[in-house]
């Protein structure tokens, strides 16, 4: 299983990514070893996650979410996590 996730960054921005182990990925983000984007925006906290079966599906869903406007991402976050 793969997870598509959204984290809320310290600067109030939202970052979307994918991972096989989302808890480990969040730890990497917070340690400064995750995505370049989140290095200067720590700490981050998980606000949304969605499980999918394959990496390809996760990548497609990540792109869909990244294309959403901030308000639409907030609505998605408000619907909850897996």
PyMOL Python script that loads the backbone (N, CA, C, O; Angstrom):
from pymol import cmd

cmd.read_pdbstr("""\
ATOM      1  N   UNK A   1       0.831  -1.199   0.000  1.00  0.00           N
ATOM      2  CA  UNK A   1       0.000   0.000   0.000  1.00  0.00           C
ATOM      3  C   UNK A   1       0.870   1.255   0.000  1.00  0.00           C
ATOM      4  O   UNK A   1       1.951   1.277   0.587  1.00  0.00           O
ATOM      5  N   UNK A   2       0.384   2.289  -0.662  1.00  0.00           N
ATOM      6  CA  UNK A   2       1.006   3.601  -0.695  1.00  0.00           C
ATOM      7  C   UNK A   2       0.051   4.595  -0.057  1.00  0.00           C
ATOM      8  O   UNK A   2      -1.159   4.371  -0.027  1.00  0.00           O
ATOM      9  N   UNK A   3       0.582   5.671   0.441  1.00  0.00           N
ATOM     10  CA  UNK A   3      -0.229   6.714   1.062  1.00  0.00           C
ATOM     11  C   UNK A   3       0.057   8.044   0.403  1.00  0.00           C
ATOM     12  O   UNK A   3       1.211   8.433   0.226  1.00  0.00           O
ATOM     13  N   UNK A   4      -1.013   8.738   0.043  1.00  0.00           N
ATOM     14  CA  UNK A   4      -0.925  10.120  -0.408  1.00  0.00           C
ATOM     15  C   UNK A   4      -1.250  10.951   0.825  1.00  0.00           C
ATOM     16  O   UNK A   4      -2.233  10.682   1.515  1.00  0.00           O
ATOM     17  N   UNK A   5      -0.433  11.952   1.102  1.00  0.00           N
ATOM     18  CA  UNK A   5      -0.631  12.700   2.334  1.00  0.00           C
ATOM     19  C   UNK A   5      -0.480  14.200   2.123  1.00  0.00           C
ATOM     20  O   UNK A   5       0.137  14.656   1.160  1.00  0.00           O
ATOM     21  N   UNK A   6      -1.058  14.949   3.047  1.00  0.00           N
ATOM     22  CA  UNK A   6      -0.888  16.400   3.091  1.00  0.00           C
ATOM     23  C   UNK A   6      -0.396  16.738   4.488  1.00  0.00           C
ATOM     24  O   UNK A   6      -0.941  16.263   5.484  1.00  0.00           O
ATOM     25  N   UNK A   7       0.643  17.567   4.550  1.00  0.00           N
ATOM     26  CA  UNK A   7       1.115  18.061   5.834  1.00  0.00           C
ATOM     27  C   UNK A   7       0.913  19.572   5.888  1.00  0.00           C
ATOM     28  O   UNK A   7       0.980  20.274   4.879  1.00  0.00           O
ATOM     29  N   UNK A   8       0.667  20.036   7.095  1.00  0.00           N
ATOM     30  CA  UNK A   8       0.560  21.476   7.362  1.00  0.00           C
ATOM     31  C   UNK A   8       1.922  21.914   7.872  1.00  0.00           C
ATOM     32  O   UNK A   8       2.425  21.379   8.860  1.00  0.00           O
ATOM     33  N   UNK A   9       2.522  22.897   7.190  1.00  0.00           N
ATOM     34  CA  UNK A   9       3.860  23.368   7.542  1.00  0.00           C
ATOM     35  C   UNK A   9       3.779  24.529   8.527  1.00  0.00           C
ATOM     36  O   UNK A   9       2.730  25.154   8.678  1.00  0.00           O
ATOM     37  N   UNK A  10       4.893  24.809   9.195  1.00  0.00           N
ATOM     38  CA  UNK A  10       4.962  25.871  10.196  1.00  0.00           C
ATOM     39  C   UNK A  10       4.636  27.246   9.617  1.00  0.00           C
ATOM     40  O   UNK A  10       4.171  28.124  10.344  1.00  0.00           O
ATOM     41  N   UNK A  11       4.874  27.446   8.313  1.00  0.00           N
ATOM     42  CA  UNK A  11       4.568  28.736   7.688  1.00  0.00           C
ATOM     43  C   UNK A  11       3.133  28.808   7.168  1.00  0.00           C
ATOM     44  O   UNK A  11       2.776  29.715   6.418  1.00  0.00           O
ATOM     45  N   UNK A  12       2.319  27.835   7.581  1.00  0.00           N
ATOM     46  CA  UNK A  12       0.901  27.754   7.229  1.00  0.00           C
ATOM     47  C   UNK A  12       0.658  27.286   5.790  1.00  0.00           C
ATOM     48  O   UNK A  12      -0.460  27.406   5.287  1.00  0.00           O
ATOM     49  N   UNK A  13       1.676  26.762   5.130  1.00  0.00           N
ATOM     50  CA  UNK A  13       1.488  26.220   3.788  1.00  0.00           C
ATOM     51  C   UNK A  13       1.133  24.736   3.894  1.00  0.00           C
ATOM     52  O   UNK A  13       1.256  24.124   4.955  1.00  0.00           O
ATOM     53  N   UNK A  14       0.695  24.182   2.778  1.00  0.00           N
ATOM     54  CA  UNK A  14       0.358  22.767   2.709  1.00  0.00           C
ATOM     55  C   UNK A  14       1.288  22.085   1.721  1.00  0.00           C
ATOM     56  O   UNK A  14       1.561  22.617   0.645  1.00  0.00           O
ATOM     57  N   UNK A  15       1.769  20.914   2.085  1.00  0.00           N
ATOM     58  CA  UNK A  15       2.648  20.138   1.215  1.00  0.00           C
ATOM     59  C   UNK A  15       2.008  18.777   0.991  1.00  0.00           C
ATOM     60  O   UNK A  15       1.533  18.145   1.935  1.00  0.00           O
ATOM     61  N   UNK A  16       1.995  18.328  -0.252  1.00  0.00           N
ATOM     62  CA  UNK A  16       1.422  17.028  -0.608  1.00  0.00           C
ATOM     63  C   UNK A  16       2.526  16.101  -1.089  1.00  0.00           C
ATOM     64  O   UNK A  16       3.396  16.510  -1.859  1.00  0.00           O
ATOM     65  N   UNK A  17       2.493  14.856  -0.638  1.00  0.00           N
ATOM     66  CA  UNK A  17       3.488  13.877  -1.055  1.00  0.00           C
ATOM     67  C   UNK A  17       2.942  12.468  -0.990  1.00  0.00           C
ATOM     68  O   UNK A  17       1.775  12.254  -0.661  1.00  0.00           O
ATOM     69  N   UNK A  18       3.805  11.499  -1.308  1.00  0.00           N
ATOM     70  CA  UNK A  18       3.432  10.082  -1.238  1.00  0.00           C
ATOM     71  C   UNK A  18       4.496   9.339  -0.443  1.00  0.00           C
ATOM     72  O   UNK A  18       5.644   9.776  -0.369  1.00  0.00           O
ATOM     73  N   UNK A  19       4.112   8.224   0.147  1.00  0.00           N
ATOM     74  CA  UNK A  19       5.060   7.406   0.914  1.00  0.00           C
ATOM     75  C   UNK A  19       4.503   6.005   1.116  1.00  0.00           C
ATOM     76  O   UNK A  19       3.290   5.794   1.111  1.00  0.00           O
ATOM     77  N   UNK A  20       5.413   5.051   1.295  1.00  0.00           N
ATOM     78  CA  UNK A  20       5.001   3.708   1.702  1.00  0.00           C
ATOM     79  C   UNK A  20       4.755   3.695   3.199  1.00  0.00           C
ATOM     80  O   UNK A  20       3.829   3.037   3.673  1.00  0.00           O
ATOM     81  N   UNK A  21       5.574   4.414   3.942  1.00  0.00           N
ATOM     82  CA  UNK A  21       5.441   4.510   5.402  1.00  0.00           C
ATOM     83  C   UNK A  21       5.319   5.991   5.759  1.00  0.00           C
ATOM     84  O   UNK A  21       6.322   6.692   5.896  1.00  0.00           O
ATOM     85  N   UNK A  22       4.089   6.452   5.905  1.00  0.00           N
ATOM     86  CA  UNK A  22       3.854   7.888   6.088  1.00  0.00           C
ATOM     87  C   UNK A  22       4.416   8.402   7.411  1.00  0.00           C
ATOM     88  O   UNK A  22       4.897   9.534   7.466  1.00  0.00           O
ATOM     89  N   UNK A  23       4.371   7.613   8.462  1.00  0.00           N
ATOM     90  CA  UNK A  23       4.925   8.064   9.746  1.00  0.00           C
ATOM     91  C   UNK A  23       6.424   8.308   9.638  1.00  0.00           C
ATOM     92  O   UNK A  23       6.935   9.307  10.145  1.00  0.00           O
ATOM     93  N   UNK A  24       7.123   7.400   8.979  1.00  0.00           N
ATOM     94  CA  UNK A  24       8.562   7.562   8.766  1.00  0.00           C
ATOM     95  C   UNK A  24       8.839   8.790   7.900  1.00  0.00           C
ATOM     96  O   UNK A  24       9.791   9.528   8.152  1.00  0.00           O
ATOM     97  N   UNK A  25       8.014   9.005   6.888  1.00  0.00           N
ATOM     98  CA  UNK A  25       8.192  10.151   5.995  1.00  0.00           C
ATOM     99  C   UNK A  25       8.004  11.471   6.745  1.00  0.00           C
ATOM    100  O   UNK A  25       8.760  12.418   6.528  1.00  0.00           O
ATOM    101  N   UNK A  26       7.016  11.540   7.614  1.00  0.00           N
ATOM    102  CA  UNK A  26       6.791  12.755   8.410  1.00  0.00           C
ATOM    103  C   UNK A  26       7.999  12.995   9.314  1.00  0.00           C
ATOM    104  O   UNK A  26       8.437  14.134   9.480  1.00  0.00           O
ATOM    105  N   UNK A  27       8.534  11.929   9.893  1.00  0.00           N
ATOM    106  CA  UNK A  27       9.732  12.050  10.723  1.00  0.00           C
ATOM    107  C   UNK A  27      10.899  12.603   9.915  1.00  0.00           C
ATOM    108  O   UNK A  27      11.651  13.446  10.404  1.00  0.00           O
ATOM    109  N   UNK A  28      11.051  12.136   8.692  1.00  0.00           N
ATOM    110  CA  UNK A  28      12.116  12.650   7.830  1.00  0.00           C
ATOM    111  C   UNK A  28      11.910  14.126   7.518  1.00  0.00           C
ATOM    112  O   UNK A  28      12.859  14.910   7.549  1.00  0.00           O
ATOM    113  N   UNK A  29      10.676  14.503   7.219  1.00  0.00           N
ATOM    114  CA  UNK A  29      10.383  15.927   6.981  1.00  0.00           C
ATOM    115  C   UNK A  29      10.792  16.759   8.189  1.00  0.00           C
ATOM    116  O   UNK A  29      11.451  17.789   8.046  1.00  0.00           O
ATOM    117  N   UNK A  30      10.403  16.317   9.365  1.00  0.00           N
ATOM    118  CA  UNK A  30      10.681  17.078  10.579  1.00  0.00           C
ATOM    119  C   UNK A  30      12.161  17.058  10.979  1.00  0.00           C
ATOM    120  O   UNK A  30      12.612  17.918  11.736  1.00  0.00           O
ATOM    121  N   UNK A  31      12.904  16.090  10.476  1.00  0.00           N
ATOM    122  CA  UNK A  31      14.338  16.029  10.736  1.00  0.00           C
ATOM    123  C   UNK A  31      15.132  16.834   9.707  1.00  0.00           C
ATOM    124  O   UNK A  31      16.354  16.941   9.804  1.00  0.00           O
ATOM    125  N   UNK A  32      14.427  17.399   8.720  1.00  0.00           N
ATOM    126  CA  UNK A  32      15.105  18.177   7.693  1.00  0.00           C
ATOM    127  C   UNK A  32      15.659  17.342   6.556  1.00  0.00           C
ATOM    128  O   UNK A  32      16.417  17.842   5.725  1.00  0.00           O
ATOM    129  N   UNK A  33      15.282  16.065   6.516  1.00  0.00           N
ATOM    130  CA  UNK A  33      15.780  15.163   5.481  1.00  0.00           C
ATOM    131  C   UNK A  33      14.676  14.727   4.524  1.00  0.00           C
ATOM    132  O   UNK A  33      14.867  13.804   3.732  1.00  0.00           O
ATOM    133  N   UNK A  34      13.527  15.384   4.595  1.00  0.00           N
ATOM    134  CA  UNK A  34      12.426  15.084   3.681  1.00  0.00           C
ATOM    135  C   UNK A  34      12.571  15.929   2.431  1.00  0.00           C
ATOM    136  O   UNK A  34      13.683  16.130   1.944  1.00  0.00           O
ATOM    137  N   UNK A  35      11.495  16.411   1.924  1.00  0.00           N
ATOM    138  CA  UNK A  35      11.506  17.232   0.715  1.00  0.00           C
ATOM    139  C   UNK A  35      12.201  18.570   0.963  1.00  0.00           C
ATOM    140  O   UNK A  35      12.144  19.120   2.062  1.00  0.00           O
ATOM    141  N   UNK A  36      12.848  19.073  -0.064  1.00  0.00           N
ATOM    142  CA  UNK A  36      13.517  20.371   0.027  1.00  0.00           C
ATOM    143  C   UNK A  36      12.533  21.456   0.467  1.00  0.00           C
ATOM    144  O   UNK A  36      12.891  22.354   1.230  1.00  0.00           O
ATOM    145  N   UNK A  37      11.301  21.367  -0.016  1.00  0.00           N
ATOM    146  CA  UNK A  37      10.281  22.364   0.316  1.00  0.00           C
ATOM    147  C   UNK A  37      10.038  22.457   1.820  1.00  0.00           C
ATOM    148  O   UNK A  37       9.878  23.554   2.356  1.00  0.00           O
ATOM    149  N   UNK A  38      10.012  21.332   2.492  1.00  0.00           N
ATOM    150  CA  UNK A  38       9.649  21.335   3.916  1.00  0.00           C
ATOM    151  C   UNK A  38      10.827  21.625   4.841  1.00  0.00           C
ATOM    152  O   UNK A  38      10.618  21.881   6.027  1.00  0.00           O
ATOM    153  N   UNK A  39      12.051  21.592   4.335  1.00  0.00           N
ATOM    154  CA  UNK A  39      13.230  21.787   5.200  1.00  0.00           C
ATOM    155  C   UNK A  39      13.190  23.093   5.974  1.00  0.00           C
ATOM    156  O   UNK A  39      13.548  23.137   7.151  1.00  0.00           O
ATOM    157  N   UNK A  40      12.756  24.147   5.317  1.00  0.00           N
ATOM    158  CA  UNK A  40      12.731  25.460   5.981  1.00  0.00           C
ATOM    159  C   UNK A  40      11.357  25.786   6.558  1.00  0.00           C
ATOM    160  O   UNK A  40      11.119  26.903   7.016  1.00  0.00           O
ATOM    161  N   UNK A  41      10.461  24.814   6.534  1.00  0.00           N
ATOM    162  CA  UNK A  41       9.088  25.043   6.987  1.00  0.00           C
ATOM    163  C   UNK A  41       8.693  24.099   8.120  1.00  0.00           C
ATOM    164  O   UNK A  41       7.515  23.784   8.290  1.00  0.00           O
ATOM    165  N   UNK A  42       9.670  23.653   8.886  1.00  0.00           N
ATOM    166  CA  UNK A  42       9.416  22.714   9.977  1.00  0.00           C
ATOM    167  C   UNK A  42       8.950  23.447  11.221  1.00  0.00           C
ATOM    168  O   UNK A  42       9.251  24.628  11.395  1.00  0.00           O
ATOM    169  N   UNK A  43       8.226  22.767  12.079  1.00  0.00           N
ATOM    170  CA  UNK A  43       7.778  21.378  11.949  1.00  0.00           C
ATOM    171  C   UNK A  43       6.554  21.270  11.046  1.00  0.00           C
ATOM    172  O   UNK A  43       5.828  22.236  10.812  1.00  0.00           O
ATOM    173  N   UNK A  44       6.360  20.055  10.552  1.00  0.00           N
ATOM    174  CA  UNK A  44       5.162  19.767   9.770  1.00  0.00           C
ATOM    175  C   UNK A  44       4.312  18.791  10.569  1.00  0.00           C
ATOM    176  O   UNK A  44       4.819  18.041  11.404  1.00  0.00           O
ATOM    177  N   UNK A  45       3.010  18.813  10.299  1.00  0.00           N
ATOM    178  CA  UNK A  45       2.141  17.820  10.949  1.00  0.00           C
ATOM    179  C   UNK A  45       1.163  17.274   9.913  1.00  0.00           C
ATOM    180  O   UNK A  45       0.658  18.002   9.058  1.00  0.00           O
ATOM    181  N   UNK A  46       0.917  15.998  10.014  1.00  0.00           N
ATOM    182  CA  UNK A  46       0.025  15.309   9.089  1.00  0.00           C
ATOM    183  C   UNK A  46      -1.405  15.790   9.296  1.00  0.00           C
ATOM    184  O   UNK A  46      -1.911  15.778  10.418  1.00  0.00           O
ATOM    185  N   UNK A  47      -2.060  16.217   8.209  1.00  0.00           N
ATOM    186  CA  UNK A  47      -3.453  16.652   8.312  1.00  0.00           C
ATOM    187  C   UNK A  47      -4.394  15.835   7.425  1.00  0.00           C
ATOM    188  O   UNK A  47      -5.613  15.907   7.581  1.00  0.00           O
ATOM    189  N   UNK A  48      -3.828  15.055   6.491  1.00  0.00           N
ATOM    190  CA  UNK A  48      -4.672  14.251   5.611  1.00  0.00           C
ATOM    191  C   UNK A  48      -3.858  13.082   5.069  1.00  0.00           C
ATOM    192  O   UNK A  48      -2.678  13.240   4.754  1.00  0.00           O
ATOM    193  N   UNK A  49      -4.474  11.924   4.960  1.00  0.00           N
ATOM    194  CA  UNK A  49      -3.835  10.784   4.296  1.00  0.00           C
ATOM    195  C   UNK A  49      -4.901   9.933   3.622  1.00  0.00           C
ATOM    196  O   UNK A  49      -6.058   9.880   4.039  1.00  0.00           O
ATOM    197  N   UNK A  50      -4.463   9.282   2.580  1.00  0.00           N
ATOM    198  CA  UNK A  50      -5.362   8.464   1.755  1.00  0.00           C
ATOM    199  C   UNK A  50      -4.550   7.286   1.236  1.00  0.00           C
ATOM    200  O   UNK A  50      -3.513   7.485   0.602  1.00  0.00           O
ATOM    201  N   UNK A  51      -4.999   6.075   1.492  1.00  0.00           N
ATOM    202  CA  UNK A  51      -4.288   4.875   1.043  1.00  0.00           C
ATOM    203  C   UNK A  51      -4.714   4.492  -0.359  1.00  0.00           C
ATOM    204  O   UNK A  51      -5.891   4.554  -0.713  1.00  0.00           O
ATOM    205  N   UNK A  52      -3.714   4.088  -1.160  1.00  0.00           N
ATOM    206  CA  UNK A  52      -3.965   3.602  -2.518  1.00  0.00           C
ATOM    207  C   UNK A  52      -3.121   2.348  -2.733  1.00  0.00           C
ATOM    208  O   UNK A  52      -2.172   2.087  -1.993  1.00  0.00           O
ATOM    209  N   UNK A  53      -3.479   1.589  -3.745  1.00  0.00           N
ATOM    210  CA  UNK A  53      -2.848   0.281  -3.930  1.00  0.00           C
ATOM    211  C   UNK A  53      -1.458   0.325  -4.559  1.00  0.00           C
ATOM    212  O   UNK A  53      -0.590  -0.460  -4.177  1.00  0.00           O
ATOM    213  N   UNK A  54      -1.230   1.216  -5.505  1.00  0.00           N
ATOM    214  CA  UNK A  54       0.033   1.200  -6.237  1.00  0.00           C
ATOM    215  C   UNK A  54       0.717   2.561  -6.231  1.00  0.00           C
ATOM    216  O   UNK A  54       0.092   3.589  -5.970  1.00  0.00           O
ATOM    217  N   UNK A  55       2.009   2.544  -6.524  1.00  0.00           N
ATOM    218  CA  UNK A  55       2.769   3.788  -6.604  1.00  0.00           C
ATOM    219  C   UNK A  55       2.243   4.670  -7.729  1.00  0.00           C
ATOM    220  O   UNK A  55       2.152   5.888  -7.579  1.00  0.00           O
ATOM    221  N   UNK A  56       1.899   4.054  -8.850  1.00  0.00           N
ATOM    222  CA  UNK A  56       1.380   4.814  -9.983  1.00  0.00           C
ATOM    223  C   UNK A  56       0.087   5.542  -9.613  1.00  0.00           C
ATOM    224  O   UNK A  56      -0.100   6.706  -9.969  1.00  0.00           O
ATOM    225  N   UNK A  57      -0.790   4.861  -8.909  1.00  0.00           N
ATOM    226  CA  UNK A  57      -2.038   5.488  -8.458  1.00  0.00           C
ATOM    227  C   UNK A  57      -1.741   6.613  -7.480  1.00  0.00           C
ATOM    228  O   UNK A  57      -2.381   7.663  -7.530  1.00  0.00           O
ATOM    229  N   UNK A  58      -0.782   6.404  -6.598  1.00  0.00           N
ATOM    230  CA  UNK A  58      -0.403   7.433  -5.629  1.00  0.00           C
ATOM    231  C   UNK A  58       0.133   8.677  -6.341  1.00  0.00           C
ATOM    232  O   UNK A  58      -0.221   9.799  -5.982  1.00  0.00           O
ATOM    233  N   UNK A  59       0.975   8.480  -7.336  1.00  0.00           N
ATOM    234  CA  UNK A  59       1.527   9.615  -8.078  1.00  0.00           C
ATOM    235  C   UNK A  59       0.437  10.396  -8.811  1.00  0.00           C
ATOM    236  O   UNK A  59       0.453  11.626  -8.830  1.00  0.00           O
ATOM    237  N   UNK A  60      -0.505   9.676  -9.411  1.00  0.00           N
ATOM    238  CA  UNK A  60      -1.620  10.354 -10.103  1.00  0.00           C
ATOM    239  C   UNK A  60      -2.462  11.157  -9.122  1.00  0.00           C
ATOM    240  O   UNK A  60      -2.841  12.295  -9.401  1.00  0.00           O
ATOM    241  N   UNK A  61      -2.750  10.559  -7.976  1.00  0.00           N
ATOM    242  CA  UNK A  61      -3.564  11.250  -6.963  1.00  0.00           C
ATOM    243  C   UNK A  61      -2.808  12.451  -6.386  1.00  0.00           C
ATOM    244  O   UNK A  61      -3.410  13.493  -6.129  1.00  0.00           O
ATOM    245  N   UNK A  62      -1.512  12.312  -6.186  1.00  0.00           N
ATOM    246  CA  UNK A  62      -0.694  13.421  -5.695  1.00  0.00           C
ATOM    247  C   UNK A  62      -0.792  14.614  -6.658  1.00  0.00           C
ATOM    248  O   UNK A  62      -0.963  15.753  -6.223  1.00  0.00           O
ATOM    249  N   UNK A  63      -0.685  14.352  -7.939  1.00  0.00           N
ATOM    250  CA  UNK A  63      -0.790  15.418  -8.934  1.00  0.00           C
ATOM    251  C   UNK A  63      -2.171  16.061  -8.884  1.00  0.00           C
ATOM    252  O   UNK A  63      -2.288  17.285  -8.947  1.00  0.00           O
ATOM    253  N   UNK A  64      -3.221  15.240  -8.770  1.00  0.00           N
ATOM    254  CA  UNK A  64      -4.584  15.781  -8.668  1.00  0.00           C
ATOM    255  C   UNK A  64      -4.706  16.731  -7.480  1.00  0.00           C
ATOM    256  O   UNK A  64      -5.249  17.828  -7.608  1.00  0.00           O
ATOM    257  N   UNK A  65      -4.203  16.307  -6.336  1.00  0.00           N
ATOM    258  CA  UNK A  65      -4.304  17.128  -5.126  1.00  0.00           C
ATOM    259  C   UNK A  65      -3.469  18.393  -5.259  1.00  0.00           C
ATOM    260  O   UNK A  65      -3.916  19.471  -4.869  1.00  0.00           O
ATOM    261  N   UNK A  66      -2.269  18.276  -5.800  1.00  0.00           N
ATOM    262  CA  UNK A  66      -1.407  19.449  -5.965  1.00  0.00           C
ATOM    263  C   UNK A  66      -2.038  20.496  -6.876  1.00  0.00           C
ATOM    264  O   UNK A  66      -1.767  21.687  -6.727  1.00  0.00           O
ATOM    265  N   UNK A  67      -2.864  20.072  -7.804  1.00  0.00           N
ATOM    266  CA  UNK A  67      -3.527  21.009  -8.720  1.00  0.00           C
ATOM    267  C   UNK A  67      -4.726  21.721  -8.096  1.00  0.00           C
ATOM    268  O   UNK A  67      -5.223  22.707  -8.640  1.00  0.00           O
ATOM    269  N   UNK A  68      -5.187  21.214  -6.949  1.00  0.00           N
ATOM    270  CA  UNK A  68      -6.327  21.846  -6.282  1.00  0.00           C
ATOM    271  C   UNK A  68      -5.946  23.205  -5.711  1.00  0.00           C
ATOM    272  O   UNK A  68      -4.796  23.432  -5.335  1.00  0.00           O
ATOM    273  N   UNK A  69      -6.916  24.097  -5.650  1.00  0.00           N
ATOM    274  CA  UNK A  69      -6.714  25.371  -4.970  1.00  0.00           C
ATOM    275  C   UNK A  69      -6.672  25.104  -3.468  1.00  0.00           C
ATOM    276  O   UNK A  69      -7.172  24.081  -2.998  1.00  0.00           O
ATOM    277  N   UNK A  70      -6.080  26.018  -2.726  1.00  0.00           N
ATOM    278  CA  UNK A  70      -5.927  25.853  -1.272  1.00  0.00           C
ATOM    279  C   UNK A  70      -7.270  25.587  -0.594  1.00  0.00           C
ATOM    280  O   UNK A  70      -7.363  24.705   0.260  1.00  0.00           O
ATOM    281  N   UNK A  71      -8.309  26.334  -0.962  1.00  0.00           N
ATOM    282  CA  UNK A  71      -9.624  26.126  -0.344  1.00  0.00           C
ATOM    283  C   UNK A  71     -10.149  24.713  -0.595  1.00  0.00           C
ATOM    284  O   UNK A  71     -10.763  24.109   0.284  1.00  0.00           O
ATOM    285  N   UNK A  72      -9.904  24.192  -1.792  1.00  0.00           N
ATOM    286  CA  UNK A  72     -10.344  22.833  -2.100  1.00  0.00           C
ATOM    287  C   UNK A  72      -9.532  21.799  -1.319  1.00  0.00           C
ATOM    288  O   UNK A  72     -10.065  20.765  -0.918  1.00  0.00           O
ATOM    289  N   UNK A  73      -8.249  22.074  -1.104  1.00  0.00           N
ATOM    290  CA  UNK A  73      -7.429  21.181  -0.274  1.00  0.00           C
ATOM    291  C   UNK A  73      -7.945  21.188   1.160  1.00  0.00           C
ATOM    292  O   UNK A  73      -7.997  20.145   1.812  1.00  0.00           O
ATOM    293  N   UNK A  74      -8.328  22.366   1.648  1.00  0.00           N
ATOM    294  CA  UNK A  74      -8.860  22.450   3.017  1.00  0.00           C
ATOM    295  C   UNK A  74     -10.156  21.651   3.136  1.00  0.00           C
ATOM    296  O   UNK A  74     -10.381  20.990   4.150  1.00  0.00           O
ATOM    297  N   UNK A  75     -11.008  21.705   2.117  1.00  0.00           N
ATOM    298  CA  UNK A  75     -12.244  20.909   2.128  1.00  0.00           C
ATOM    299  C   UNK A  75     -11.912  19.422   2.170  1.00  0.00           C
ATOM    300  O   UNK A  75     -12.550  18.660   2.897  1.00  0.00           O
ATOM    301  N   UNK A  76     -10.924  19.015   1.398  1.00  0.00           N
ATOM    302  CA  UNK A  76     -10.493  17.616   1.385  1.00  0.00           C
ATOM    303  C   UNK A  76      -9.980  17.215   2.775  1.00  0.00           C
ATOM    304  O   UNK A  76     -10.303  16.135   3.271  1.00  0.00           O
ATOM    305  N   UNK A  77      -9.195  18.073   3.389  1.00  0.00           N
ATOM    306  CA  UNK A  77      -8.674  17.814   4.739  1.00  0.00           C
ATOM    307  C   UNK A  77      -9.831  17.701   5.734  1.00  0.00           C
ATOM    308  O   UNK A  77      -9.812  16.840   6.614  1.00  0.00           O
ATOM    309  N   UNK A  78     -10.826  18.558   5.598  1.00  0.00           N
ATOM    310  CA  UNK A  78     -11.974  18.534   6.513  1.00  0.00           C
ATOM    311  C   UNK A  78     -12.789  17.254   6.407  1.00  0.00           C
ATOM    312  O   UNK A  78     -13.497  16.899   7.349  1.00  0.00           O
ATOM    313  N   UNK A  79     -12.700  16.546   5.265  1.00  0.00           N
ATOM    314  CA  UNK A  79     -13.439  15.292   5.109  1.00  0.00           C
ATOM    315  C   UNK A  79     -12.820  14.178   5.940  1.00  0.00           C
ATOM    316  O   UNK A  79     -13.456  13.155   6.193  1.00  0.00           O
ATOM    317  N   UNK A  80     -11.570  14.382   6.367  1.00  0.00           N
ATOM    318  CA  UNK A  80     -10.934  13.406   7.248  1.00  0.00           C
ATOM    319  C   UNK A  80      -9.873  12.601   6.569  1.00  0.00           C
ATOM    320  O   UNK A  80      -9.604  12.757   5.378  1.00  0.00           O
ATOM    321  N   UNK A  81      -9.258  11.712   7.367  1.00  0.00           N
ATOM    322  CA  UNK A  81      -8.202  10.835   6.887  1.00  0.00           C
ATOM    323  C   UNK A  81      -8.686   9.405   6.928  1.00  0.00           C
ATOM    324  O   UNK A  81      -9.733   9.097   7.497  1.00  0.00           O
ATOM    325  N   UNK A  82      -7.892   8.525   6.305  1.00  0.00           N
ATOM    326  CA  UNK A  82      -8.219   7.094   6.317  1.00  0.00           C
ATOM    327  C   UNK A  82      -8.292   6.566   7.721  1.00  0.00           C
ATOM    328  O   UNK A  82      -8.556   5.380   7.921  1.00  0.00           O
TER     329      UNK A  82
END
""", "prot")
cmd.dss("prot")
cmd.show_as("cartoon", "prot")
cmd.util.cbc("prot")
cmd.orient("prot")
